[in-house]
C-alpha cells in the first residue's frame, strides 16, 4: 500500500487546459482518485514542439503521462496504461460486448472527429481555405461523427454512454460534446442522446474538476 501511494505521488501530467485529449486523461485520473502534478504546455506558443517536449513525445502532442520511470504519450495509450496499472474504478466494463461498444465510441471521437481539431491541423486548414469553409468542414465531421454515435449508443446507453456506470466512452464523449457546443456552435437538438449524456456528465465531480476553466493554465477570460 505504501509503495502504491509513493507511485501515485510520482504521477505527472503534461497537459493543456483546452486540449480535449488532455481532458480525457484528467477525468480518468480524477475517477481513479489518482493525485498528479499538472505541468502546463502552452500549445498556442508552440511549447509542444520544443526539443524538451519532443523528447517526451516525438509527435509533439499533449498529453504525456510520467509515472515514475514510465513515460506514456497519446491519450488512448495513457488511459489503457492507467486502467492496467491502477484498476480501481475500472474504465472498461467486464461485459465484452459493452467493452467493444466503448472501444468503438472512443475511436469515433479520437479517429474521426478530434484529429481535425488539433491545433496544427487547424492552422494548416486556415492557410488553405476561408474561415467559413474551415468551420463548415469541422461542423461536417463533428455532425457525421455525432450521428454515428447516436446510432451506436441508442441500444446501449443508460444514465451514461454504455449503461449506468461511467466507462471509457464517456471520457471521450464529454470533452467532445462540450467543445462542439462551446467552440463550434453545433446545434445539439438533432442529438438528443448526446445532449442527455452531456447533462449527466455536468453533474459528476470528476468531470467538473477536469473542465478546462478549472485548470491552472486556463486564461482569466476564455
N, C-alpha and C positions, 0 to 999 in steps of 0.2 A: 504493500500500500504506500509505504514511504517512497519507494522507487518510482511508483506511478505518479505520485504527487510531484516529485522532482522533475519527472519527464514533462508533466503538464506545464510547469513553470518555464520550461525551455522553449515552448511554442512561440514562434514569431510569425506574423503575417504581414507581408509586403502587400499593401492594399491601396486602392484609390477610392475616395468617398463615393464617386458616381459610377464606378465600374460595376456592371451587373454581375460579372464573373467573380469579382471580389465579394460582392454582396451575398452570393450563394454560399460562399465559404464562411462568411461571418455568421449567417443563420445556422449553419451546421455546427460551428464551434459553440454558439450560444445554446443550441438544443442539447448538445452533449455536455454542457457545463464545463467546457474547457477554457481556462484563462489563457490569454495570449498577449504578447506585446504587439501593438499596432505600429507598423512602420510605414508612414505615408510615402507614396510615389506620385509625384506631380506629372501626370501624363500630358497635360497641356504644354508644359515646359520641355517635354521630351526626356524626362529623367529615366524612363524605361529603356531608353536606347544608350544610356551611359555605359562605359566599359565595366563599371562596378556592377550595374544591374544585369547586363547581359552575361556576366559570369554566373549569375544565379539562374537566369533564364535566357538562353540564346535567342529565343523568339522575341524577346523584348516586350512581353505582356505581363500584366498583373492578373491574378495574384500569384505569389510564391509563398509557400509554407516552409518554415525551418523548424524541424523537431529534433533537437539535439544534433546528431551527426547526419540526419536525414534531410534532404532538400527535395521538395516536390513543387513543380510548376504545372500550370493548367488546372482550372477549377475542377474538371471531371476527375482528373488523376488525384487531386488533393482530397476530394470527397471520398473516393474509393479507399485511399490510404487511411483517412480518418475512420472510416467505417470498420476497417480491419484492425486498426491499432487501438481504437477506443470504441468498443462495441456498445457502450451504454447509450441509450436512446437510439436504437437502430434506424438507419436511413433507408433500409430495404426491408420489405415485408417477407415473411417466411414463405408465403404462398408464391409459387413460381410464376403463375400467370400474372398475378399482381406485380410481381417484380419486373416481368417483361414489359408491362404497361408503363411502369416507372422509367425504365430504360428508354422506351420509345418517346415518351413525353419529354424527357430531359434532352434527348437527341434532336427532337424537332426544334427546341429552343436553341440548343448550343450549336447545331449544324446548319439549320435552315433560316433562322431569324437573326440571332445575335451577331454573327460574323459581319453582317453589313453595317452594324452599328459601332464596330471597332473604330477608334479614332483615326488610325492610319488609313483605313478603308474609306471613311467619310471624307477625309482630306483629298484622297485620290479622286473620289466621285465628284467632289466640288470643283476640282480642276477641269473636269471633263464636261459637266452639264450645269444647267442653271439651278438656282436654289429650289425653284418649283419642281423641276424634274427630279432633283435629289429627294425631295420629300415624297413625291409620288412613287418613286422607286422603293423607298423604305416602307411606306404605308402598304404598298402592294405585297411585299414579302411578309410583313407583320400580319396582314389580313389573311394571306394564304396559310401561314403557319397557325394562326388562331382558329381558322376554320377547321383545319386538320385536328387540332387539339380538342375542339368541341366534339367532333365525331369520335375521336379516340376514347375520350373520357366519359362520354354520356352514359355508358352502361356500367361504369366502374366507380364513379365519384360518389362520395358520401359527404360528410362535412368538408372533407378535403379532396384532393385530386383522385386518390385511389381508395377511398374509404374514410373511416372516422379517425384515422391517425395520420400525422404528418410524416411523409416519406420523401424520397429523393425528388420526385416530380414537382412537389410543392416548392422546393428550394430553387428550382429553375423557373417555375411559373411566377412566383411572387415578384421578383425584380423585373421580369419581362413585361408583366401586365402593368405594373406601376409605371415603368418607363414609357410604355406605349401610350398611356393616358397622359402623363405629365409632359413628356418631351416630344411626342409625335402626334398628339391630338387625335388618337384613334377613338372613333365612336364605338363604345362598348355595348350599345343597345343590341347589336347583332350577335353578341357573345354572352348570352345570359349565364351560362355555366361558369365561364372565366370571371365574369363580374361578381358572381356569388362567392367564388373562391377568394377573390381579391378582398372582399369584405371580411371573410373569415380570417384571412392572414393578418388583417389590420388589428385584430383583437388579441393576437398572440405576442407575449412579451419578447421571446427570442427573435421574432420577426421585427417588432418595433425597434428593438435595440440595434438591429443591423441596418436600419434605414439610413440612407445617405446623409441626411441632415444631422444625424446623431454622431457622425464620425469626426475625429479630431481635426481632419484636414478639410472639412466642409467649409466653404467660404461663408462669411456672416450673412450675405444675401445671395440666395441661389434660386 
